[in-house]
């Protein structure tokens, strides 16, 4: 910041008479009046971002690239970090007693549906799956329904799950895949590297994939209200009625909230409380990389670093991009608690410009920056989020079903879409749309809750009193052990699936080979977190037992159960299977 003393005639103030100080005509007797002006030099991040031509922003995480959008997100993050301020909560959903009469809104209704999906970026997938089952479905999307430019990284195995559901064919995968690469690296500060195949090794174009899904959805009779913002949802005994900002009304039997991490409905349910953990991500897609045939799934090039009054452990991901042979996307991310001293995204981007060239072995001047990417990914311990209202269900990131380690919303979607689409169809067919019945679709999953220990272990803490190198040592020990135990242990973990057997083997091997690391684990995560995690670990084993031995006993009996009982028990069996990770197959 530069402080400059100037006369009126300097700096062009005469162009703005109302802003210029008045100098008396008698200059000999008049005091010399000066203007004190503050000028702030634009940050390197601002200069870079404003030099890039921007396309129209898309919805969903990572869909905005502009500097103004960055500042908006930083204001949200600053409010989240405030010690006193609650996140802004709007009463979006309200329950109206008494029967709803359709005739009261027939003159205003723009449509009546079985399902309305709010949020189209990931919502288009569940909407298409339900349309394929014969339901009348619409999507309400605030922006134009299209995918972002930045690619989603995923494996072919995960995409094939969408083929099994019937909403894609394999040719669609080839059409949407922009780039393929192998092998993929995991490494931690010169402690050795682990290379794996077919993990996050496809770069899928969201723009192409969502356009494919959009065509399919419309061909199935789906309706899209894009450029429409949700105002409120009124819940009646026989319908949920959405009011749009423009005054239009949409009636539906079920509303699916797919509005992401900052869904206003989710905020209302959580009463605006702070998330329990956050992953901050910054990065860029740039042209000019000479070595560009492999990826980094997770890489750490340094130990914990001081960042103002806080500390941060930086991790990296890097993937070839489909826009050109020398184009590469690099991400820097850190796990952090929302505190007043936490770094802002723009501050992290300044760190990124300093550190990325050394990490990738390039100079910043040799690269052409195509896009700057950034995001805030909050998560809560009590996830997935149970339904709090009749006829309203959270889906995708809004439900918190994504891993608190990877925050991979699209990968989580592919894994759970078959289960959720089948369950939602049964709920609508049987009219099981009360909050309890819907909550069975977002059940407690011990393997998801057990992932919290890894997020805590990867978060730098000033008060933990452990070595700055501890996080890298712990991660290297875990990955080395998983590699020794083979793909049945390593691959599920890298695809966000925690299983009781592989986890037990990994922890046992770490304790045998690196017993000296145990005291630091207690210091890093704390006794309360370890005790809480022990309960989830026990339940992970219990769900594994139930799915392995009780499921085969109960499943043949389902067809003789009454319809409501059958619906509930099918959801319990799914919770055991998915909550123990036994849905995952190599």
N, C-alpha and C positions, 0 to 999 in steps of 0.2 A: 504494500500500500504506500502510495507516494503522496505526501502533503505538499501542495504547491501554493505559494502566495503570488497573486496576480493582480494587476490593474484591470480596470473595466475593459479597456481596449484589447486586452489579451484574451485568447481562447474563444473569440467569437461571441461573447456574451451579448453584444449589441444586437444580435439576431433575435434575442429573447428579452425585450424591454422590461417585462414584468419581473424577470429574474435578475436583472442587472442592477447593481448598486448605483444610486444617484450621486454624482460628483458636483458640488456647487460650482457656479460660474466663476466666482472669485477664487482662483486657484492659489493665490499667494497666501490668503488667510485661511483657507479651508484645510482641514486635516487631510492627510493622504488616506483615502479609503481603499481598502483591499478586499478581495473576495477569497475566502478560505474554501478550497475545493478538494474533495477527495476523489482520487481515481484508483480504481482497482484493475490491475493488469489481468486479463483473462488467463485462466489456468491452461495448462497444456491440453488437458482433457477437453475444455471448451473449444480451444483452437482446432483441435483435431476433428471434433464432432461437427463443428460448424463448417468445416471445409468439405464434408462429405455430402453428396446429394442424397436426399432422403426420399424413399418411396412412402406411400400411404401406410400408416401404422395398422397393424393387425391386432386382433384381440388375443388374450392369453398371455402367459408369462413369456417374456422375451420378445413380444410383438412390437415394442416401441424402441426406436433407436435414437431419437433426437435428444439434444442437450436439454431442451425444455422438459421433456418427459423424464429425463434423469433427475432434474431439480424437483419435479413433482414427487417422484418416488422417494427422494431424499427427505422431503418434508414429511411424508408419511412415516418414514423410518425414524426421523427425529421425534415425532410425536409418540411413536411406539416406545422409544427409549426414555421418554420423560418419566421421572420418578412418581409423578402424581397424576398426569393426564391419562384418562382412559381413552381407548380408541373410540372414535365417533360411532355411536350405535343408533341406527334408525329403526323404528318399529315397523319393519317391512311386513311382517306376518301378523295378522290378527284373526281371532276366532269369533265368528258370529253365531249366536245361539238361534235355534229354530231352523226349519226347513228352508232351503233355497228354492225360490220359484224362478224357473228359467224365463218365464214370460216377462219378468221384471226387467230383464236386460236384453231381450231379444232384439230390440231396436238399435242397441249400441254394440252388440257382440260382433267381433270380427271372425269368430270361429268357436266351435265347441269340439273338444278333443278328448281322447283317452289320456294322453300324456302331453304336457308342455315341458320342454327342456329349456331352462334359462341358462344361456351361455353356450355358444356354438363351437368354440375351438376344439374342445374335447367332447362336448355334448353331442356333436354330430355323430359320434360313433355309437353311443347308447341309443340315440334317436333312430339311427338306421337299423340297428339290431332289433329294436322293438317294432319298427315299421315292417321289417321282414317277417315278424310273427303275426302280422295282420292287424296291429293296433293303429289307430288314427293318432298321429304324432305331429306336433309342431315345435319349432325352435324360435325362441325370442333371443335375438343377439343385438347388443348395443351398437356394435360396429358393423361394417360389411363382413359377411361370413367368408373368411379366407384365411389361409395359413400364412405364417410369417416366412420371411426369406431364410432365416437361420435354420439349419438342418437339425432334425432330431437324430440322435445317435442311438442305435438299437441293434439287436441281433436278428438274424433271419428267423431263428426259432421263435422269438416273441411275435414277430409279424405273422407267422404261420398260424398263430392262435386266432387271429382275425379271419383267416381263411377257413379255419375249422368252424367258426361261428356262422360263416356264410355271407359275411358282408364284404369280403374281398375275394378275388381269385389271384392265383400266383402271378399272372401277367400284370396285375395291378401293382404288385410288389416291385416287379422289374421296372415298370413305368415310373414309379415314385422314387426309386432308389437312385440317388445322384452320384454316389461314390461307394466303393467297397475297398477294404484294406485289411491287412493282417501282417504281422502279429501285433499284439497290444501289450503295453508295458505297465507294470506296477513297480515303483521304486521309491526308496526313502533315503535321501541324503548320503549318497556314496556307500550305502550299506549292502549293495547288491540289488539285482533286478530280477523280477519274475516276468516271464513272457507267456501270454495265453493267446489262444486262438478263438475267434468267433464270439468275442465279447464286445458289445457296442461297436461292431466293425462295419456297420452300414450307416451311411449318411442319407436319411430319408428326407425328401423335400416336403415340408408341411404344406406348402402351397399346392403341390401336385396331389398329395394324398388327400387333403381336405376337399379339393375340387372333385376327385374321384368319388369320395364319400357323398359329397353334395349332389352329384348327378344321380347316384344310386338312391339316395334318400328321396329326391324329387320324383324319380321314376316309380317309387313305391307309394306315391301319393302323399308324401310329407309336405308340410307347409313351412316356409321360412319367413319370419318377420324380422328382417335385418334393418339396422338403423333405428331400432326401437329399444327404449330403456324401460326397465321395470320400475313402477312406482310403489305398488304394494300388492299383497296377496291376502284375500279374505277367504277364510276357511269356513264353509258351511257343512251341514251334515251330509249332503250328497254331491258337493262339488267344491273345487277351489277356483276362485275367480281372480285373475290377474288384471290389475289396472295398469296400463302403460302410461308413460309420461304425457303422451299426446291425448290422453283421455280414452283411448280405445280399451275394450274389455275382451278378455279371452277366458273361456270357461274350460275346465279340465277336471278329470277325475283324480289326477295325480300331477304334482309339480315336482320336477327333478331339478335341484339346484346344482348346476355345473358351472358356477360363476367363479370358481378358483379360490386361491388363498385369501382373497380380500372380499369374498362374498358378503354382501350386507345381511343376508339371512343367517349365515354362519356367525357373523359378529353379534347379531341379536341373540342367538342361542348361547354364545359364550359371554354375553354381557360385556363385550368390549375388553375383556382382560388380556393382559400381555401374553404372547406365546411363551412357551417354556424353553424354546430354543429357536435359533434362526441361522440359516445359511445365507451368507452374502456372497454373491457371484458377480465378477466383472470379467471382461474379456474383449476380444476383437476377432474378426475375420479379416485376414490380410493376405496380400499377394506378394510373392517374392521369396518363398521358402525353397531352398534347394533340396533338402532332405524331407520328403513328404509322402512316404509310403507306409508308415506305421503310426500308431496312436499311443497316447498315454491315457490309461483308464484312471489312474491316480498316481501322482508323483509329488514328492516333496524334495525341494532342493536346499532347504535350510531348516534350522531349528526355530523355536519360538522367537518372535521378534517383538521388540517394544514398539508400540504405536501410540504416541501421545501418552495418555494416562492409562492406557489399556495394553494388553498383549494379544498377539494373534499368531496362530500357526497357519501358514499359507499352504494350500495344496493346489496342484495343477491338473488340468486335463488338456489334451491336445488331439485334434482330429483333422485329417485331410478334408478339405471342403470340395463339393462337387462343382463349384463355379469355375475352376481352372486347375491345371496340374500343379501349380505352385501356390495354390490358395490353401490356407490352413487356419483353423479356428483354435484359439488357445483361451482357456478359462483359468482364472485364479479365484479360489473360493476359500472361505474360512467359516468355522462354526463359532457362534458367539451368543452371549446372552444380551438381550436388549437393555443396556445401561446407558446413562447419560454420557459416559466417556467413550462409548463404542464408536468406531470409525464410521464415517459416512461413505456412501458409494463413490462419490467424486474423489474423496481422499484415497480410497482403495484403488481407484483407477490411476491416480498419480503414482502410487506404489507399483501398480501393474506395468506402467510404461517404463519404470526404472528397472524392474526385475525380469520382465519377459524376455528382453534381448539376450541376457546371459543364459536364461533357462533354455532358449531355443537356439543359441549360438548364431545370432544374427545381430545386425544393427538396426535401430528403429528407422534410420534414414533410408535403408535399403528396401523398406517395405512400403507397399501402398495399402493404407488402411481402407477396407471396403465397408466395414460396419463396426460399431462399438456396441457391445452387448452387456447387459447388467440385469440383476434381479434380486429380490428379497424373497426367501422361502421360509415362512414361519411354520412351526409345528408345535403340537400340544401332546402332553402325555396321555390324556384321555382320548385317544384316537383308536379306531374310527369313531366318528361322531354319531351317536344314536339319534334317531329321529325325535325331535322335540314337539312336533305338531302332527296332527292327522293330515294325510294327503300331501306331505312335503318330505322329500328324501334328499339328503346330500349325496353327491356323486363326485368321483375324482378328487382333485386337490381340496375341494370344499369339504369333503368328508374326512380328510386327514389320513386316507388309507395309503398314501405314498410313504416310502421309507424315510425315517428321520436322518438317515445317513446320506443317501443319494438324492433324495427329493425327486426321484424319477417318475413324474406324473404319467407320462405316456407309457412307460414300461409297466407301471402298476395297472394302468387301464387295460393293456392287452392281457394281463394275467387274470384280472377279475371280471372282464366283460361278459364272458359266457355265464359265469355264476350269477352275476347281477341281472343280466337281461332275462334269464330264465326265471329268476326269483321275482322280478318286477312283473313279468307277464302273469305269473301265477297269482301274485297279490291283486292285480287288476281283475283277472278272470274270476277270482273268488271273492272279490270286494273286501280283501283284507288290508284296508288302507288306514287303519288306526295307527297311532304312533308306536305302540308296542310291536305290532306285526311288521311295520317298516323297519324298526330298529333291528330286527333279526337279520336284515340284509346288510347291516353295518355292525357286525358283532365284535365282541372282544376277541382279539387275535394275539395270543401270547408271543408269537415270533415277531410281530411288529413291535410290541412293547419291549421285548428283549433287546431290540436294536438300539434302544435308548442308551444302553451302557456304552456302545461304541461311539455314539455321538458325544457323550460326556467325556469319554477318554480322549477324543480328538479335539476337544475345546481347550484352548489355553486359559489358565487361571492364575492371577497374580498371587493369590493366597495359598496355592496348593503346595508351595515349597518343594517342588521337584525340579530336576535338571531340565534346562531348556531343550535338551535332546531326548527327553523321555518319550514324547509322543511318537517320534520317528523310530525309536528303539522298540516300543510296544508294537507298532504296526508292522515293522519288519519281522519281528518274532512271530506274529500271527500269520502273516502271509507266507513266511518261510515254512511254518508248520503245515499250513493248508496245502502248499505245493508238495510237501513230502507225502501228505495223505492222498493226493491225487485229485483228478477232476470231480469225482462225486462230492468232494468237500469244497474245493475252490470255486467251481463254476456256480453252484447255487448262491454262494455268498456274493459273488460279483454281480449276480442278477437279482439281488435284494431278497433272497429267500433264505431265512434262517431255519435250520432243521436241528432237531434235538441230537441225533447221533453225530453228525458232522461237527456241531458246536462242542459237544462233550469231548470228542477226540481232539479237537484243536486246542481247547483250554487245557486238557490233560497234557498234551505234548508241550505246550508253552511252559507249564509249571515244571515239567521234568527237565526241559532244556534251558530255561531261563528263570530259575527260582528267585534269583536276586531282584527280579523286576516286580515281584508281588508287593513289597512295602510301598513302592511308588504308585502302584495302582490304587491302593487304599487311600493314599494322600491325594491323588488326582481326582478321583470320582467321589470320594467320601463314603463313610459308613452307611448313611441313610439311603444313598443311591444303590449301593451294593445290596442292602437288605431288600429294597424294593425289587431290584433286578432278580434276586434269588427267588422271590415269589413267582415272577413271570417265567423263570427258568424251570421251576417245578411244574407250572401249568403247561409249559411247552412239552415236557415229558408226559404229562397227564393226557394232553390232547393227542399226542402221538399214540399212546396206548389206546385211547378211545377210538381213534380213526382206524387203527390197525386191527383191533380185536372186537370192538362193539359195533362198528359200522356194518360188518358182514352179517351180524345177527339181526340188527334192526332193519336194514334196508329191504329185505324180502317181505317184511310185514307192512311196509308203507301203504300198499294198495288196499289194505283192509281197514286202514284208519279213516275216521271221518275227515272231510276235506280240510277243515281248519287245523286239525291235529297233524294231518299229513304235511300241510304247508310248513308248520312249525318244526316238525322233526326233520324235514329235508333241509331247513336252514341250520339246524343244530349239526347235522352230519357235515354240511359244507363248512361250518365254522371249525369243526374238528380238523377237517382235511386241510383247509387253507391256513388255519391258524397254527398248524404244525409243519407246514411246508410240504406236506405229502402230495400236493397237487403238482409239484415240480418233477419233471422227467428230463433226464439228460438227452 
